[in-house]
Amino acid sequence: MVKERIGAAALGRIFGYEPLYVSGIISRLGSASSVFDLSAREADEVLGPHSKYRGKINRAAFEGAAEELHRLESMGCRFIACTEESFPSLLRDCPDCPAGLYYRSSSSAEELFSDRPAIAVVGTRDISPYGREWTRKIVDACSQAPAKPVIVSGLAFGVDITAHLAALDGGLGTIAVLPCGIDDLYPAAHRMAAERIASSPGSALVTDYPPGTSPVAFTFVRRNRIIAGLAGCTVLVESKASGGGLITCRLADSYGRDVFALPGRVDDPRSAGCNALIRARTAEAITGLAGLGEQLGLGRYELRRRKDFRSLVEEFYRTRAGASELDSICSLADMIALRRGIGLEELCYLSGKPYNEVARIAVRLESDGFICTDLTGRCTINARKS
């Protein structure tokens, strides 16, 4: 098996951008390593005498891959060949399956890529408060399912990182597919989250790119096939009319996987992609949390009844504020819950309270983790409290 992993890693470096070559070689020879045992004549028969890859199939490539895997192992990174039994079966079924996957995790390949359900949650980097709230709600609903899924995404800003962190907070495993080599990380701003993923049971950083691959526009597009291929279904939370999330969904659809999308306002650019997929019947609309688990293939179950936002606020401040102040806090909390992105001036108008009082209450709600405010003073519920 060590020889097979070395062979697959070497093939991945040679044919990485044309995975159909790899599947053709393995289908013909029965293994990834066999090609490196061929004579010159036999290699010509498999690849063709004029193949541009003919000179790259040699012992040097095999030995270089062996040294590379040994070096990665000392860094806590591992590699699994597509011919291994524990390789993710859903990804193996894809016509453009990679030769193998590099991964960093505290769990074994058997634990990571077992037959547990996998759901991809993807979307725009320019996430809205609505998108952040519903990303967490969707993942939280998944965490309550009898069949606990692993959440797959791309570690990017916006929907991706929100889904990863919601999964970890909910006790689910999560797999982050990188647009670069396993010896690199993108985006660097998510290094702490990446370390948390790599050290959490059932979670991993994954890529099919060999070490030394830098993240460029093309690598982001190609890695989307890994996200779609690892998951039994894909959920698009928010997307503009074009973007990586849409590409992932269309790949998932081409693999015969189920696709779901969260509808949004018709005039919101961040929902244009979702609405287009639903209109084209490529995706099924997510219209609520009730029954969502069954939609996603996680079984039928009742969601836990959660306290509404006002009840959480009232319970928290009951012993921390006087009766009059408590009423003001709860009243403003209600307005913020009903109007995502409401500004302080509008809160003043609706409540009839002076600006300094509204601003003071907003600061208090934010410092206690109930709301978030942006630089323009617009208020939204903290997604973790929704």
C-alpha positions as CSV (number, residue, x, y, z in Angstrom):
1,M,0.0,0.0,0.0
2,V,2.9,2.4,0.6
3,K,4.1,1.7,-2.9
4,E,0.6,2.4,-4.2
5,R,0.4,5.7,-2.4
6,I,3.8,6.8,-3.8
7,G,2.7,5.8,-7.3
8,A,-0.6,7.7,-7.0
9,A,1.2,10.8,-5.6
10,A,3.6,10.7,-8.5
11,L,0.8,10.3,-11.0
12,G,-1.1,13.2,-9.4
13,R,1.9,15.5,-9.8
14,I,2.4,14.4,-13.5
15,F,-1.2,14.3,-14.6
16,G,-2.8,16.5,-11.9
17,Y,-4.6,18.8,-14.3
18,E,-5.8,16.0,-16.5
19,P,-7.2,13.4,-14.1
20,L,-8.8,11.4,-16.9
21,Y,-5.3,10.2,-17.8
22,V,-4.9,8.8,-14.2
23,S,-8.3,7.0,-14.3
24,G,-7.4,5.5,-17.7
25,I,-4.0,4.2,-16.5
26,I,-5.4,2.7,-13.3
27,S,-8.3,1.1,-15.2
28,R,-5.9,-0.5,-17.6
29,L,-3.2,-1.6,-15.2
30,G,-5.2,-2.2,-12.1
31,S,-3.1,0.1,-9.8
32,A,-1.4,3.5,-9.7
33,S,2.1,2.2,-9.1
34,S,2.2,-0.4,-11.9
35,V,3.0,2.2,-14.6
36,F,6.4,2.8,-13.0
37,D,7.3,-0.9,-13.4
38,L,6.7,-0.8,-17.2
39,S,9.4,-1.2,-19.7
40,A,9.9,1.5,-22.3
41,R,7.9,-0.6,-24.9
42,E,5.1,-1.3,-22.4
43,A,4.9,2.4,-21.5
44,D,4.6,3.3,-25.2
45,E,1.7,0.9,-25.5
46,V,-0.1,2.5,-22.5
47,L,0.6,6.1,-23.1
48,G,1.4,6.1,-26.8
49,P,4.9,6.6,-28.3
50,H,4.4,10.3,-28.9
51,S,2.7,11.2,-25.6
52,K,3.9,14.4,-24.0
53,Y,4.0,12.5,-20.7
54,R,6.2,9.7,-21.9
55,G,9.4,11.1,-20.5
56,K,7.9,11.9,-17.2
57,I,7.0,8.3,-16.2
58,N,10.3,7.2,-14.7
59,R,11.9,6.0,-11.5
60,A,13.0,9.6,-10.6
61,A,9.3,10.7,-10.5
62,F,8.5,7.7,-8.2
63,E,11.4,8.3,-5.9
64,G,10.7,12.0,-5.8
65,A,7.1,11.3,-4.7
66,A,8.4,8.9,-2.0
67,E,10.7,11.6,-0.6
68,E,7.9,14.1,-0.7
69,L,5.4,11.9,1.2
70,H,8.1,11.1,3.8
71,R,8.7,14.9,4.3
72,L,5.0,15.6,4.6
73,E,4.5,12.9,7.1
74,S,7.1,14.6,9.4
75,M,4.9,17.7,9.1
76,G,1.7,15.9,10.2
77,C,0.3,15.5,6.6
78,R,-0.7,12.3,4.9
79,F,-1.8,11.0,1.5
80,I,-4.4,8.5,0.5
81,A,-4.5,7.0,-3.0
82,C,-7.8,6.7,-5.0
83,T,-7.2,3.0,-5.2
84,E,-7.3,2.5,-1.4
85,E,-10.5,1.1,0.2
86,S,-10.8,4.0,2.6
87,F,-10.6,6.6,-0.2
88,P,-14.0,8.5,-0.2
89,S,-16.3,6.4,-2.4
90,L,-18.4,9.4,-3.6
91,L,-15.3,11.1,-4.9
92,R,-14.1,7.9,-6.5
93,D,-17.3,7.7,-8.5
94,C,-16.6,11.1,-10.2
95,P,-15.2,10.9,-13.7
96,D,-12.5,13.5,-12.9
97,C,-11.5,11.8,-9.6
98,P,-8.0,12.8,-8.5
99,A,-5.1,10.3,-8.1
100,G,-5.3,10.9,-4.4
101,L,-5.8,13.4,-1.6
102,Y,-3.3,15.0,0.7
103,Y,-4.8,15.7,4.1
104,R,-4.0,17.0,7.6
105,S,-6.1,15.7,10.4
106,S,-6.1,14.2,13.9
107,S,-8.3,11.3,12.6
108,S,-7.4,8.4,10.3
109,A,-8.6,8.1,6.7
110,E,-11.0,5.4,7.7
111,E,-12.7,7.8,10.2
112,L,-12.6,10.8,7.9
113,F,-13.8,9.2,4.7
114,S,-16.2,6.5,6.0
115,D,-19.7,6.2,4.8
116,R,-21.1,8.9,7.0
117,P,-23.2,11.4,5.0
118,A,-21.4,14.5,3.7
119,I,-23.1,17.8,2.9
120,A,-21.3,20.7,1.0
121,V,-22.4,24.2,2.2
122,V,-21.1,26.9,-0.2
123,G,-21.7,30.4,-1.2
124,T,-20.5,33.9,-1.6
125,R,-17.6,35.6,0.2
126,D,-19.7,38.7,0.5
127,I,-22.1,37.2,2.9
128,S,-25.1,39.1,4.3
129,P,-26.5,38.9,7.8
130,Y,-29.3,36.9,6.3
131,G,-26.8,34.5,4.7
132,R,-24.8,34.1,7.9
133,E,-27.9,33.5,10.0
134,W,-29.2,30.8,7.7
135,T,-25.8,29.1,7.2
136,R,-25.7,28.6,10.9
137,K,-29.4,27.5,11.1
138,I,-28.9,24.9,8.3
139,V,-25.7,23.5,9.9
140,D,-27.4,23.5,13.3
141,A,-30.4,21.6,11.9
142,C,-27.9,19.0,10.4
143,S,-26.2,18.6,13.8
144,Q,-29.5,17.4,15.3
145,A,-30.0,14.7,12.7
146,P,-29.8,11.0,13.8
147,A,-27.2,10.5,11.0
148,K,-24.5,13.1,11.8
149,P,-23.1,14.5,8.5
150,V,-19.7,16.0,7.9
151,I,-19.8,19.5,6.5
152,V,-17.7,20.2,3.4
153,S,-16.6,23.6,2.2
154,G,-13.7,25.7,1.0
155,L,-12.4,27.7,4.0
156,A,-13.0,30.9,2.1
157,F,-14.5,34.1,3.7
158,G,-18.2,34.4,4.0
159,V,-20.4,31.3,3.7
160,D,-17.5,28.8,3.8
161,I,-15.9,29.8,7.1
162,T,-19.3,30.3,8.7
163,A,-20.3,26.7,7.8
164,H,-17.0,25.3,9.1
165,L,-17.3,27.1,12.4
166,A,-21.0,26.3,12.8
167,A,-20.2,22.6,12.3
168,L,-17.4,22.6,14.9
169,D,-19.7,24.5,17.4
170,G,-22.4,21.9,16.7
171,G,-20.2,18.9,17.3
172,L,-20.0,17.9,13.6
173,G,-16.9,17.0,11.6
174,T,-16.0,19.4,8.8
175,I,-13.7,19.1,5.8
176,A,-12.0,22.2,4.3
177,V,-10.9,21.8,0.7
178,L,-7.9,24.0,0.0
179,P,-7.0,25.7,-3.4
180,C,-3.3,25.1,-2.8
181,G,-0.8,22.5,-1.6
182,I,-1.2,20.9,1.9
183,D,2.0,22.7,2.9
184,D,0.3,26.1,2.4
185,L,-2.9,27.7,3.6
186,Y,-5.4,30.1,2.0
187,P,-6.7,32.4,3.2
188,A,-4.0,33.0,5.8
189,A,-6.5,35.0,7.9
190,H,-8.2,31.7,8.7
191,R,-5.1,30.0,10.0
192,M,-6.6,29.7,13.5
193,A,-9.8,28.1,12.2
194,A,-7.7,25.8,10.0
195,E,-5.7,24.6,13.0
196,R,-9.0,24.0,14.9
197,I,-10.3,22.0,12.0
198,A,-7.1,19.9,11.6
199,S,-7.1,19.1,15.4
200,S,-10.8,18.3,15.7
201,P,-11.9,14.6,15.5
202,G,-13.6,13.8,12.2
203,S,-12.3,17.0,10.5
204,A,-9.6,17.7,8.1
205,L,-7.8,20.0,5.7
206,V,-7.8,18.4,2.3
207,T,-6.4,19.0,-1.2
208,D,-5.5,17.1,-4.4
209,Y,-2.8,19.7,-5.2
210,P,0.8,18.6,-4.6
211,P,3.0,20.5,-2.2
212,G,4.3,23.8,-3.6
213,T,1.1,24.6,-5.5
214,S,0.1,28.3,-5.0
215,P,-3.4,29.5,-4.9
216,V,-4.3,31.2,-8.2
217,A,-7.6,31.7,-10.0
218,F,-7.5,28.4,-11.8
219,T,-6.8,26.4,-8.7
220,F,-9.9,27.8,-7.0
221,V,-12.1,26.7,-9.9
222,R,-10.6,23.1,-10.0
223,R,-10.9,22.5,-6.3
224,N,-14.6,23.0,-6.5
225,R,-14.9,19.6,-8.1
226,I,-13.5,18.1,-4.9
227,I,-16.0,19.9,-2.7
228,A,-18.9,18.7,-5.0
229,G,-17.4,15.2,-5.3
230,L,-17.0,14.6,-1.6
231,A,-20.6,15.4,-0.8
232,G,-23.9,13.6,-1.3
233,C,-25.6,16.9,-1.7
234,T,-24.7,20.6,-2.0
235,V,-26.4,23.6,-0.4
236,L,-25.9,27.0,-1.9
237,V,-26.7,29.7,0.7
238,E,-26.0,32.9,-1.2
239,S,-24.4,33.6,-4.5
240,K,-24.2,36.3,-7.1
241,A,-25.0,35.7,-10.7
242,S,-21.6,34.1,-11.1
243,G,-19.2,32.6,-8.7
244,G,-17.5,29.6,-7.2
245,G,-20.6,28.4,-5.3
246,L,-22.5,28.2,-8.6
247,I,-19.7,26.3,-10.2
248,T,-19.7,23.8,-7.3
249,C,-23.5,23.3,-7.6
250,R,-23.3,22.7,-11.4
251,L,-20.6,20.2,-10.8
252,A,-22.6,18.5,-8.2
253,D,-25.6,18.3,-10.5
254,S,-23.4,16.9,-13.3
255,Y,-22.3,14.1,-10.8
256,G,-26.0,13.3,-10.2
257,R,-26.0,14.7,-6.7
258,D,-28.8,16.7,-5.1
259,V,-28.5,20.5,-5.1
260,F,-30.4,22.8,-2.7
261,A,-30.5,26.6,-2.6
262,L,-31.7,29.2,-0.1
263,P,-34.1,31.6,-1.9
264,G,-33.5,35.3,-1.4
265,R,-35.0,38.7,-2.4
266,V,-35.3,39.1,-6.1
267,D,-33.5,42.5,-6.0
268,D,-30.6,41.2,-3.8
269,P,-27.5,40.5,-6.0
270,R,-26.2,38.0,-3.4
271,S,-29.3,35.8,-4.0
272,A,-29.3,36.1,-7.8
273,G,-27.4,32.8,-8.2
274,C,-29.6,30.9,-5.8
275,N,-32.8,32.2,-7.4
276,A,-31.5,31.3,-10.8
277,L,-30.7,27.7,-9.8
278,I,-34.2,27.3,-8.3
279,R,-35.8,28.9,-11.4
280,A,-33.9,26.5,-13.7
281,R,-34.9,23.6,-11.4
282,T,-31.3,22.7,-10.9
283,A,-31.8,23.2,-7.2
284,E,-34.6,22.5,-4.8
285,A,-35.5,25.5,-2.6
286,I,-34.9,25.5,1.1
287,T,-38.1,27.0,2.5
288,G,-37.7,26.3,6.2
289,L,-36.0,24.2,8.8
290,A,-38.8,21.8,9.4
291,G,-38.2,18.7,7.3
292,L,-34.8,20.0,6.1
293,G,-32.9,17.0,7.5
294,E,-35.2,14.6,5.5
295,Q,-34.6,16.7,2.4
296,L,-30.9,16.4,2.8
297,G,-31.1,12.6,3.3
298,L,-30.3,12.7,7.1
299,G,-33.5,11.0,8.2
300,R,-36.8,12.2,9.8
301,Y,-36.5,13.9,13.1
302,E,-38.0,16.8,15.2
303,L,-35.8,19.9,15.6
304,R,-35.2,21.1,19.1
305,R,-37.5,24.0,20.0
306,R,-35.2,27.0,20.6
307,K,-36.1,30.0,22.6
308,D,-36.9,33.0,20.5
309,F,-34.6,36.0,20.4
310,R,-36.6,38.1,22.7
311,S,-36.9,35.4,25.3
312,L,-33.1,35.0,25.3
313,V,-32.6,38.7,25.8
314,E,-35.2,39.0,28.5
315,E,-33.9,36.0,30.4
316,F,-30.3,37.4,30.3
317,Y,-31.2,41.0,31.4
318,R,-33.9,40.2,33.9
319,T,-31.4,40.3,36.8
320,R,-29.1,42.8,35.1
321,A,-31.5,45.7,34.4
322,G,-34.4,47.5,36.0
323,A,-38.0,47.0,34.8
324,S,-38.1,50.1,32.7
325,E,-34.6,49.5,31.1
326,L,-35.5,45.8,30.5
327,D,-38.6,46.8,28.6
328,S,-36.5,49.2,26.4
329,I,-33.8,46.6,25.8
330,C,-36.4,44.0,24.8
331,S,-38.3,46.4,22.6
332,L,-35.2,47.3,20.6
333,A,-34.2,43.7,20.4
334,D,-37.5,42.9,18.8
335,M,-37.1,45.6,16.2
336,I,-33.6,44.4,15.3
337,A,-34.8,40.8,15.0
338,L,-37.6,41.9,12.7
339,R,-35.5,44.2,10.5
340,R,-32.1,42.8,9.6
341,G,-29.6,45.6,9.1
342,I,-31.7,48.3,10.7
343,G,-29.8,51.5,11.4
344,L,-29.7,53.4,14.7
345,E,-31.6,56.4,13.3
346,E,-34.4,54.1,12.2
347,L,-34.5,52.5,15.6
348,C,-34.8,56.0,17.1
349,Y,-37.7,56.8,14.8
350,L,-39.6,53.5,15.4
351,S,-39.0,53.5,19.2
352,G,-39.4,57.2,19.8
353,K,-36.3,57.1,22.0
354,P,-33.4,59.6,21.8
355,Y,-30.3,58.6,19.8
356,N,-28.0,58.5,22.9
357,E,-30.3,56.0,24.6
358,V,-30.6,53.8,21.5
359,A,-26.9,53.8,20.9
360,R,-26.2,52.9,24.6
361,I,-28.6,49.9,24.4
362,A,-27.1,48.8,21.1
363,V,-23.6,48.9,22.5
364,R,-24.8,46.9,25.5
365,L,-26.5,44.3,23.3
366,E,-23.4,44.0,21.2
367,S,-21.0,43.7,24.1
368,D,-23.1,40.9,25.5
369,G,-23.0,39.0,22.2
370,F,-26.7,39.5,21.1
371,I,-26.2,41.7,18.1
372,C,-23.5,42.8,15.7
373,T,-23.2,46.4,14.3
374,D,-21.2,47.4,11.2
375,L,-19.3,50.6,10.6
376,T,-22.4,52.4,9.5
377,G,-24.3,51.5,12.7
378,R,-26.6,48.9,11.1
379,C,-27.6,46.2,13.5
380,T,-28.2,42.5,13.0
381,I,-28.7,39.5,15.4
382,N,-25.6,37.6,16.2
383,A,-26.0,34.5,14.1
384,R,-25.2,32.3,17.1
385,K,-28.2,33.7,18.9
386,S,-30.6,33.3,16.0
